[in-house]
Amino acid sequence: PVCQPLTVNHNPGSGHWYVAGLSPQ
């Protein structure tokens, strides 16, 4: 999914959390 700034989202594909546009990829 697309990274959303200032939003914490869970990426089930990588099992990581990304916030403020930071991607686990």
mmCIF file of the N, C-alpha and C atoms, coordinates in Angstrom:
data_MODEL
# 
_entry.id   MODEL 
# 
loop_
_atom_site.group_PDB 
_atom_site.id 
_atom_site.type_symbol 
_atom_site.label_atom_id 
_atom_site.label_alt_id 
_atom_site.label_comp_id 
_atom_site.label_asym_id 
_atom_site.label_entity_id 
_atom_site.label_seq_id 
_atom_site.pdbx_PDB_ins_code 
_atom_site.Cartn_x 
_atom_site.Cartn_y 
_atom_site.Cartn_z 
_atom_site.occupancy 
_atom_site.B_iso_or_equiv 
_atom_site.pdbx_formal_charge 
_atom_site.auth_seq_id 
_atom_site.auth_comp_id 
_atom_site.auth_asym_id 
_atom_site.auth_atom_id 
_atom_site.pdbx_PDB_model_num 
ATOM 1  N N  . PRO A 1 1  ? 0.830  -1.220 0.000  1.00 0.00 ? 1  PRO A N  1 
ATOM 2  C CA . PRO A 1 1  ? 0.000  0.000  0.000  1.00 0.00 ? 1  PRO A CA 1 
ATOM 3  C C  . PRO A 1 1  ? 0.856  1.259  0.000  1.00 0.00 ? 1  PRO A C  1 
ATOM 4  N N  . VAL A 1 2  ? 0.230  2.373  -0.277 1.00 0.00 ? 2  VAL A N  1 
ATOM 5  C CA . VAL A 1 2  ? 0.944  3.649  -0.310 1.00 0.00 ? 2  VAL A CA 1 
ATOM 6  C C  . VAL A 1 2  ? 1.162  4.155  1.109  1.00 0.00 ? 2  VAL A C  1 
ATOM 7  N N  . CYS A 1 3  ? 2.340  4.708  1.348  1.00 0.00 ? 3  CYS A N  1 
ATOM 8  C CA . CYS A 1 3  ? 2.659  5.235  2.672  1.00 0.00 ? 3  CYS A CA 1 
ATOM 9  C C  . CYS A 1 3  ? 1.879  6.518  2.925  1.00 0.00 ? 3  CYS A C  1 
ATOM 10 N N  . GLN A 1 4  ? 1.226  6.580  4.064  1.00 0.00 ? 4  GLN A N  1 
ATOM 11 C CA . GLN A 1 4  ? 0.469  7.775  4.416  1.00 0.00 ? 4  GLN A CA 1 
ATOM 12 C C  . GLN A 1 4  ? 1.223  8.560  5.483  1.00 0.00 ? 4  GLN A C  1 
ATOM 13 N N  . PRO A 1 5  ? 1.576  9.816  5.198  1.00 0.00 ? 5  PRO A N  1 
ATOM 14 C CA . PRO A 1 5  ? 2.305  10.673 6.133  1.00 0.00 ? 5  PRO A CA 1 
ATOM 15 C C  . PRO A 1 5  ? 1.537  10.853 7.446  1.00 0.00 ? 5  PRO A C  1 
ATOM 16 N N  . LEU A 1 6  ? 2.268  10.901 8.556  1.00 0.00 ? 6  LEU A N  1 
ATOM 17 C CA . LEU A 1 6  ? 1.700  11.117 9.881  1.00 0.00 ? 6  LEU A CA 1 
ATOM 18 C C  . LEU A 1 6  ? 0.673  10.050 10.235 1.00 0.00 ? 6  LEU A C  1 
ATOM 19 N N  . THR A 1 7  ? 0.774  8.906  9.590  1.00 0.00 ? 7  THR A N  1 
ATOM 20 C CA . THR A 1 7  ? -0.171 7.827  9.869  1.00 0.00 ? 7  THR A CA 1 
ATOM 21 C C  . THR A 1 7  ? 0.580  6.514  10.025 1.00 0.00 ? 7  THR A C  1 
ATOM 22 N N  . VAL A 1 8  ? 0.275  5.785  11.088 1.00 0.00 ? 8  VAL A N  1 
ATOM 23 C CA . VAL A 1 8  ? 0.913  4.495  11.308 1.00 0.00 ? 8  VAL A CA 1 
ATOM 24 C C  . VAL A 1 8  ? 0.050  3.403  10.699 1.00 0.00 ? 8  VAL A C  1 
ATOM 25 N N  . ASN A 1 9  ? 0.615  2.658  9.774  1.00 0.00 ? 9  ASN A N  1 
ATOM 26 C CA . ASN A 1 9  ? -0.131 1.581  9.134  1.00 0.00 ? 9  ASN A CA 1 
ATOM 27 C C  . ASN A 1 9  ? 0.654  0.284  9.238  1.00 0.00 ? 9  ASN A C  1 
ATOM 28 N N  . HIS A 1 10 ? -0.048 -0.813 9.298  1.00 0.00 ? 10 HIS A N  1 
ATOM 29 C CA . HIS A 1 10 ? 0.613  -2.106 9.402  1.00 0.00 ? 10 HIS A CA 1 
ATOM 30 C C  . HIS A 1 10 ? 0.656  -2.769 8.041  1.00 0.00 ? 10 HIS A C  1 
ATOM 31 N N  . ASN A 1 11 ? 1.831  -3.210 7.653  1.00 0.00 ? 11 ASN A N  1 
ATOM 32 C CA . ASN A 1 11 ? 1.989  -3.878 6.369  1.00 0.00 ? 11 ASN A CA 1 
ATOM 33 C C  . ASN A 1 11 ? 2.133  -5.375 6.612  1.00 0.00 ? 11 ASN A C  1 
ATOM 34 N N  . PRO A 1 12 ? 1.066  -6.148 6.386  1.00 0.00 ? 12 PRO A N  1 
ATOM 35 C CA . PRO A 1 12 ? 1.078  -7.588 6.638  1.00 0.00 ? 12 PRO A CA 1 
ATOM 36 C C  . PRO A 1 12 ? 2.040  -8.325 5.708  1.00 0.00 ? 12 PRO A C  1 
ATOM 37 N N  . GLY A 1 13 ? 2.413  -7.687 4.601  1.00 0.00 ? 13 GLY A N  1 
ATOM 38 C CA . GLY A 1 13 ? 3.303  -8.307 3.637  1.00 0.00 ? 13 GLY A CA 1 
ATOM 39 C C  . GLY A 1 13 ? 4.724  -8.376 4.163  1.00 0.00 ? 13 GLY A C  1 
ATOM 40 N N  . SER A 1 14 ? 5.105  -7.364 4.928  1.00 0.00 ? 14 SER A N  1 
ATOM 41 C CA . SER A 1 14 ? 6.475  -7.303 5.438  1.00 0.00 ? 14 SER A CA 1 
ATOM 42 C C  . SER A 1 14 ? 6.512  -7.486 6.951  1.00 0.00 ? 14 SER A C  1 
ATOM 43 N N  . GLY A 1 15 ? 5.372  -7.285 7.593  1.00 0.00 ? 15 GLY A N  1 
ATOM 44 C CA . GLY A 1 15 ? 5.314  -7.403 9.041  1.00 0.00 ? 15 GLY A CA 1 
ATOM 45 C C  . GLY A 1 15 ? 5.978  -6.223 9.715  1.00 0.00 ? 15 GLY A C  1 
ATOM 46 N N  . HIS A 1 16 ? 6.006  -5.082 9.016  1.00 0.00 ? 16 HIS A N  1 
ATOM 47 C CA . HIS A 1 16 ? 6.630  -3.887 9.571  1.00 0.00 ? 16 HIS A CA 1 
ATOM 48 C C  . HIS A 1 16 ? 5.603  -2.783 9.750  1.00 0.00 ? 16 HIS A C  1 
ATOM 49 N N  . TRP A 1 17 ? 5.998  -1.763 10.497 1.00 0.00 ? 17 TRP A N  1 
ATOM 50 C CA . TRP A 1 17 ? 5.169  -0.570 10.645 1.00 0.00 ? 17 TRP A CA 1 
ATOM 51 C C  . TRP A 1 17 ? 5.892  0.586  9.972  1.00 0.00 ? 17 TRP A C  1 
ATOM 52 N N  . TYR A 1 18 ? 5.128  1.425  9.265  1.00 0.00 ? 18 TYR A N  1 
ATOM 53 C CA . TYR A 1 18 ? 5.750  2.603  8.676  1.00 0.00 ? 18 TYR A CA 1 
ATOM 54 C C  . TYR A 1 18 ? 4.951  3.840  9.043  1.00 0.00 ? 18 TYR A C  1 
ATOM 55 N N  . VAL A 1 19 ? 5.684  4.938  9.312  1.00 0.00 ? 19 VAL A N  1 
ATOM 56 C CA . VAL A 1 19 ? 5.052  6.173  9.759  1.00 0.00 ? 19 VAL A CA 1 
ATOM 57 C C  . VAL A 1 19 ? 5.721  7.355  9.089  1.00 0.00 ? 19 VAL A C  1 
ATOM 58 N N  . ALA A 1 20 ? 4.951  8.399  8.875  1.00 0.00 ? 20 ALA A N  1 
ATOM 59 C CA . ALA A 1 20 ? 5.464  9.636  8.286  1.00 0.00 ? 20 ALA A CA 1 
ATOM 60 C C  . ALA A 1 20 ? 6.087  9.382  6.923  1.00 0.00 ? 20 ALA A C  1 
ATOM 61 N N  . GLY A 1 21 ? 5.546  8.419  6.186  1.00 0.00 ? 21 GLY A N  1 
ATOM 62 C CA . GLY A 1 21 ? 6.006  8.169  4.826  1.00 0.00 ? 21 GLY A CA 1 
ATOM 63 C C  . GLY A 1 21 ? 7.214  7.257  4.766  1.00 0.00 ? 21 GLY A C  1 
ATOM 64 N N  . LEU A 1 22 ? 7.578  6.639  5.897  1.00 0.00 ? 22 LEU A N  1 
ATOM 65 C CA . LEU A 1 22 ? 8.715  5.724  5.888  1.00 0.00 ? 22 LEU A CA 1 
ATOM 66 C C  . LEU A 1 22 ? 8.233  4.333  5.492  1.00 0.00 ? 22 LEU A C  1 
ATOM 67 N N  . SER A 1 23 ? 8.872  3.763  4.516  1.00 0.00 ? 23 SER A N  1 
ATOM 68 C CA . SER A 1 23 ? 8.454  2.458  4.017  1.00 0.00 ? 23 SER A CA 1 
ATOM 69 C C  . SER A 1 23 ? 9.439  1.374  4.446  1.00 0.00 ? 23 SER A C  1 
ATOM 70 N N  . PRO A 1 24 ? 8.919  0.207  4.884  1.00 0.00 ? 24 PRO A N  1 
ATOM 71 C CA . PRO A 1 24 ? 9.763  -0.922 5.280  1.00 0.00 ? 24 PRO A CA 1 
ATOM 72 C C  . PRO A 1 24 ? 10.517 -1.515 4.089  1.00 0.00 ? 24 PRO A C  1 
ATOM 73 N N  . GLN A 1 25 ? 10.095 -1.144 2.891  1.00 0.00 ? 25 GLN A N  1 
ATOM 74 C CA . GLN A 1 25 ? 10.759 -1.611 1.690  1.00 0.00 ? 25 GLN A CA 1 
ATOM 75 C C  . GLN A 1 25 ? 12.029 -0.814 1.476  1.00 0.00 ? 25 GLN A C  1 
# 
